[in-house]
Amino acid sequence: MNFKKVIGIDAHSIGLKQGGNETYIKELLKAISEIEHSDFKFLIFLSRNIPIPSFLLKKNFKICRVSKNSFLRFMFELPFKTHINKLDLIHTQYHLPFMISCPGIITVHDISFLRFPEFFPKHLFLKFKIFFPYSIKKSVKIITCSEFSKKEMINFYKVEPEKIVVIYYGVSENFKPIEIKENILKKYGIKKPFILTVSNLQPRKNLNRLIKAYFYLLKNKKNFSYSLVIVGRKLWLYKEIFEEAKRLGFKDRIVFTDYIPEEDLIYLYNLAEVFVYPSLYEGFGLPVLEAMACGCPVITSNLSSLPEICEKAAILVNPYDIEEIANAINEVISNANLRNFLKKEGLKQSKKFTWKKTAEEILKVYEKVLYNTKKQKFLIKI
């Protein structure tokens, strides 16, 4: 008799508006649901009271409800549910549950809490500082999203390079050039033309300097009619961002939309004149690829993983240099040839990254761990 291997995947972030963590697990599971894998069954840990997404209603998926409280989930629920469901493997993000009865894999997007501890609330920093080393040591494989993040883990935690697997993330097929729907701007109080950025509101995203660069353009460029649109939910240590906008004046020219759903975000990427992402530290940087896939010219940071992900499809700037950010914005909005070049290269670059490819590579990691053979047994039928 052929017994299927049971793999547990922690998807508690789905439905909680958790930015990149939610996008990652949602798109990964959606892609896995479309691949025929004859030897696996999946137990999906979903937060209580969250509607089950349609892609999780496939026959190889079973839903198991867990708490939104991370302490309860990792200390008690996941270890217990791993044991009673006789899991062969569990896959989580960042933290492995304690005392699990099967091998564990973690996905680590970045280790920004070590590079920039001052950018994190103390309780969150301590949580990572105390529990993350356990997960690094306990996991049988670590999946990360860039060569940059792999090097960071090797440098900080002395992880054996062969333990870390670099698997680039994808861009949802929903992000693409589409017919313009102007009334979406009225919904969020946005006036054209506008500069767009998309990120959770937290210090690492460097929104203070973006606001200062925008103010520099308002002050020094005649007839500068562009507004600045900042999309993203308030995460932590965000008060300074609003204070900066208020201090510099022209607050009415900056639009904070908070979190917006994907279907609306696609229109904003399509309508924006330029997308600016001056983050100080990224393991991957999904928004830059989403913007590229929609044909929006991109300006981003020349630090961390972003040059690796963007290659020549974006203008790279020093995120600490306010004038350099401002000059890049001015150059893009003033030069039609440059905008067209960035649009063309961005569309080409974004096509290199698909969630189907991500899912296929992660399924191969599952196989290698579960079968542990020198000659890897591939059971996936594409």
N, C-alpha and C positions, 0 to 999 in steps of 0.2 A: 504493500500500500504506500502511495506517495503522500507523505505528510508535508503540508506547507509550513514554511518557517513563519513565525509570527513576529512582526516588527512593530514596536511601539514608537509613535512619533508625537512629541509634545507640541500641540498646536493651540495652546491656551491663549495665545495672543490674537488669534483670529477674532475679529469683531470688536476688539478693544481700542482700535484707532492708535496702534502702537508703532506707526511709521514703518521703518525698514524691517524690523523683526517680523511684523505682521505680513508685510508684502512678501518677504522671503518664504515663509512657511505656507502661505496661501497659494502662491504661484507654484511652489515646488509640488505641493499635493495635487494641485490642478493638473500639472504636467504628468505626474506619476499616474493619475487616474486615466490618462489617455494612452498609456503604454501597456502593452500586454506583457505581464510578468507572471509566468506560469507557476512559480515556486513560492510566492510571497502572499501573506495576508497582513493587513495593517490594522493596528489598534490605535485610533486617533484620540488623543487626550484633548478635549475641547472644554472651554470654560462653561460653567453652568449658566443657564438662561440665555445662551447665545444660539440663535437659529442655525440649524445645520446647513451649510452651503450645499448647493445641488451636486457639486462634483464629489462630495463625500458620501453620496448615496449609492455609489457603485458597490457591486457585490463583494469586492475584496477589502472593503473598508468597514470597520465596526467602530462606533463612537463610544467613548468612555468619558463621563463628565468629571471634571476636577475643579478645585477651588481657584479663584483669581489670586488668592493670597499665596505668595511665593514660598513663605516658610512652611505653611501647611502642605503645599503641593510637593515640595522637594523632600521635606523631612519625613512625611507620613504617607500621603496619598500615593505618590508614584512608586515608592518602594513596595507598598502593599499591593497595589494593582499590577505591578510588574510580576510579583510572585504568584498571585492567584490566577492570573491570565497566562502564566507559563511562557512569558516572552522569551524569544531567542536573542533579541537585540532591542536596545532602546536608543533613540536619537533625540537629543534636545539641543537648545541653543545656550551656550556659555556654561551652564551649570548642570552637572549630573546629580541625580538624586543620591542620597546616602544609602548605603547598604542594599544596593540592588542585586538581584540574583541572576543577572545576565550581563553580557558585554555591553558597553555603552560607547556611543559616538557623540561628540559635540560639534556644533557649528559655531565658530568664533568669527564674528564680522570684523572686529578690531579690538585693540587693547588701549583705547584712548584714555581709560581711567589711570593708566600708569604714566603715559606721556603728559597728561594734563589733569592731575588729581585736583587742582584748584577749580576745575570746571564742573566738578561733581558735588552733589550734596554729601555731607560727611557720612550719613548712614549708608548711602549707596556705594561710596568709595570703600568703606570698611567691609561691606558685603562682598564686593569683588576681591578685595585684598585678602580676605580670610578664606573664602570658599573656592575661588577660581583656581588656585594652585592644586587643590584636591582634584578638581575636574580634569585639569590638564594631565595630572599623573594617572588618574583612574581610567581615562578614556583609552580605548584601543586604537582609535583613529580620530584625528582632528581635521575637520573640513573648514577651509577658509577660502576667501573670495579673491585673493590677489597674492602675487609674489611678495609684495610689500608687507602684507599682514603675516605671511609665513616667516619672513626675516625678523619681524618684530618679536614673534613668539620664540624664535630660536635665540635671539639676543637677550630677551628678558627672562625667559624660563628655561633656557638650555634644552629645549625639546629636540629630540632626535629628528633630523629633517625628514626621514622616511615615514615618520608617524603623521606628518602633516600633508594633507592632500589639497592642492589648489584647484578649486572648481569655480570658474567665473559664474556670476549670476546672469539672469536673462532680463529681457524687457518684454513686458506683456504685449501681445499682438494688438491690444486695444489702443496702444500709443502709436499714432500714425497721422499723417496729414489728412484732415477731414474738411468737409464743407463747413464754412464758418457759421457759427450760431451767435450773432451779436447780442441777443437778449441775455446771455449768460453774464455779460458785464454789468448790466443793470441789477441783476440778482445780488452781486457782491459790491456794488457801488464803485465800480472801476471805470475810469475814463481812458480812452485811447488817445495817444499811443502810451504804452507802458513797458517798464522793465520788470522782469519777473524773477523771483527766487522762491524755492520750495524747500523747506526743512523744518524740523521741529525747532521750537524756540529754546535754545540753550547756548551757552558761551562758545562751545567748540565750533559752531556754525559761522562765527565771525560776522554776525549781522550788524554789530555796532560799527565796524569799519565800512561795511557796505552802505549803511545809512550816512556815514561821514563822506564817503565817495560821492554819493548821490547829492548831498548838500554842496559839495565842492562844485559839481556840475551846475546846480541851480544858481550858485553864486557867481561862477566865472564864465558860463556859456550863455550868450544872449539868446533870448526867445526859446529857452529850453522848456519844452511843453510836456515832457514825459513825466508820468507818475511812477512810483515804485510800489509794486505789489508783493507783499510778503505772505506766502501761504504756509501754514503749519500751526500745529497746536502748541500751546504753552507746555513746556516740559519741566524745566527747572532753571533757577537762577536767571530768569528772563526779564526781571523788572528793569534792569539797566538798559535793555533794548528800547523799551517804551520811553524811558527817561531821556535817552539819547535823542530820540525823535522829537520829543517835546522841547528839549534844551536848544536844539539847533533851529527850531522854528519850522515853518512849512509842513507842520504835522498833517494838514489837510491834504497834502500831496502824497502821503504815504498811506497805503491801504493794508491793514492787517485783516486777513480773511478768517484766521483760525483754520482748523482742519476743514477740508472740503473733499467730497467723494471723488473717486477716480473719474467718473463720467464727466464731471464738471472740469476737473483738472486738465483733461485732454484738450478741452476747448481753450483753456488759458494758455497752454503751451503753444497751441496753434495761432493764437491771437497776439502773443507777446512779440515785441520787436527784437528782444534779446533776453537770454536767460543767464543769470549771474549766480555763481555758486562758489563763494570765496572761502570755503571751509578750511580750517587749520589742520584737520586730521580726518581722513576717511579710510576705511578698509576697502571700500568699493566706490560708492557714490552713485546710487541708482538714479537720482533725479537728473544727472547730466545726460544719461543715456535715454531717459524718457523724453527729455527736451529734444535731443537729437532725432529720435524716432519720429517726432512730430514736425520736424523740419525747422526747429527754432535754433538760431545761432547761439553758441555757448561760449561763455567766458568762465574759467574756473581757476582754481589754485594750482600752483606748480609744485605742491608738496604732497607727501604721502602717496596714495595709490592713484591719484587722479591723472597724472601724466601716463601711467601704465594703461589705464582704461580708455583715455581719450585719444592717445597718440596725436596725430596732426589735425584732428577734427574739431579742436577748440583752441581758443586763445588762452594761454596759460600766463597767470600773473602771480606776483609775490603778494600773498594775501595780507601781509603786514604793511604794505605800501598803499596808502589811501589814494595818492595821486595816480599810481600805476593802474589801480582798479578803475578810477574815474576816466583816465585816458583811454583805456581799452573799451569801456562802454561808449565813449564818444566816437572812437574810431569805427566801431561796428555800426552804430546808428547813422553815421555820416557817410559810410562807404558801401554803396549798393553791391559793388563787385565782391567785396569782402563778405558781406552777408550771404550772397549767393554761393560763394565758395564754402563757407562754413555750413550752410544748409546741405549742400551736396555731399560734403565729406562726413557730416554728422549722420545723414541717412545711411550712408555706406558703412560707417563704423558701427552704428547701432544694430545692423543686421548680423554682426558677428556674434551677438549675445542673445541666445534664446533659452527659455526655461525648459524646453524639451531637451536641449543638449545638457543643461544642468542636471535635470532629473535622470537622464541616462547615465551620466557619470556617477551620480550619488548611488544609484542602484548597483552599479558595479562595485562601489566601495562596500555596500551591504553584502554583496556576494563574496567578496574577498575575505571579509571578516567572518562570515558565517561558515564558509567552506574551507577557508584557511589552507588552500592548496597552492603549491608552487606554480602549477599551471592553472590559471584562473578559469573557473567554470562559468561561462556566460549563459544565462538562461533567458535573457531579455530578448523578446522578439519585437523588432521595430516595424 
